[in-house]
Amino acid sequence: MEKHLMITGSSQISWKDAIVQAVAEAAKTIDYLTGVTILNQKAKINGKKISEYYVDLDITFMIDRDRD
């Protein structure tokens, strides 16, 4: 059985970095990650440049029914 969790990641470097950082952070507290779907990408503009990248993600993980 799979479960889904919606999270938002951010980065000052790129959308890809925001995804990588968010998955790495989720992996610290969620076991059995199996997939990620990018739902939305946004950015904050400061002046004429992007200052922060945001991604909304659907993280998928397996439920361990044998876990105590």
C-alpha positions as CSV (number, residue, x, y, z in Angstrom):
1,M,0.0,0.0,0.0
2,E,1.3,3.5,-0.9
3,K,0.6,6.7,0.8
4,H,1.0,10.3,-0.5
5,L,2.2,13.4,1.2
6,M,2.2,16.9,-0.3
7,I,5.2,19.1,0.5
8,T,6.8,22.4,-0.7
9,G,10.5,22.8,-1.3
10,S,12.5,25.9,-1.9
11,S,16.0,26.9,-3.2
12,Q,17.9,30.0,-4.1
13,I,19.7,28.1,-6.9
14,S,17.1,26.3,-9.1
15,W,13.8,24.3,-9.3
16,K,15.9,21.1,-9.6
17,D,17.8,22.0,-6.4
18,A,14.5,22.7,-4.6
19,I,13.3,19.2,-5.6
20,V,16.5,17.5,-4.5
21,Q,16.6,19.4,-1.2
22,A,12.9,18.6,-0.5
23,V,13.3,14.9,-1.2
24,A,16.5,14.7,0.9
25,E,14.7,16.5,3.8
26,A,11.6,14.2,3.6
27,A,13.9,11.1,3.5
28,K,15.3,12.1,7.0
29,T,11.9,11.3,8.6
30,I,10.0,9.2,6.1
31,D,11.0,5.6,5.3
32,Y,10.4,3.7,2.0
33,L,10.2,6.7,-0.4
34,T,9.2,5.4,-3.8
35,G,8.5,8.4,-6.0
36,V,7.9,12.1,-6.4
37,T,5.6,14.0,-8.7
38,I,6.1,17.7,-9.4
39,L,2.8,19.4,-9.1
40,N,3.7,23.1,-9.4
41,Q,6.7,25.4,-9.8
42,K,6.8,29.0,-8.7
43,A,9.4,31.6,-8.2
44,K,9.9,34.8,-6.3
45,I,11.3,37.8,-8.3
46,N,13.4,40.4,-6.7
47,G,14.1,43.3,-9.1
48,K,14.8,41.7,-12.5
49,K,16.0,38.3,-11.2
50,I,14.6,35.2,-9.6
51,S,15.6,35.2,-6.0
52,E,13.9,32.0,-4.8
53,Y,12.5,28.9,-6.5
54,Y,9.5,26.9,-5.1
55,V,8.2,23.4,-6.0
56,D,5.0,21.7,-4.8
57,L,5.6,18.0,-4.6
58,D,3.6,14.8,-4.1
59,I,5.9,12.4,-2.3
60,T,5.0,8.7,-2.4
61,F,6.1,6.1,0.1
62,M,5.2,2.5,1.1
63,I,3.4,1.7,4.3
64,D,5.3,-0.9,6.4
65,R,2.5,-3.0,8.0
66,D,5.0,-5.1,10.0
67,R,6.5,-2.1,11.7
68,D,5.8,-1.8,15.5
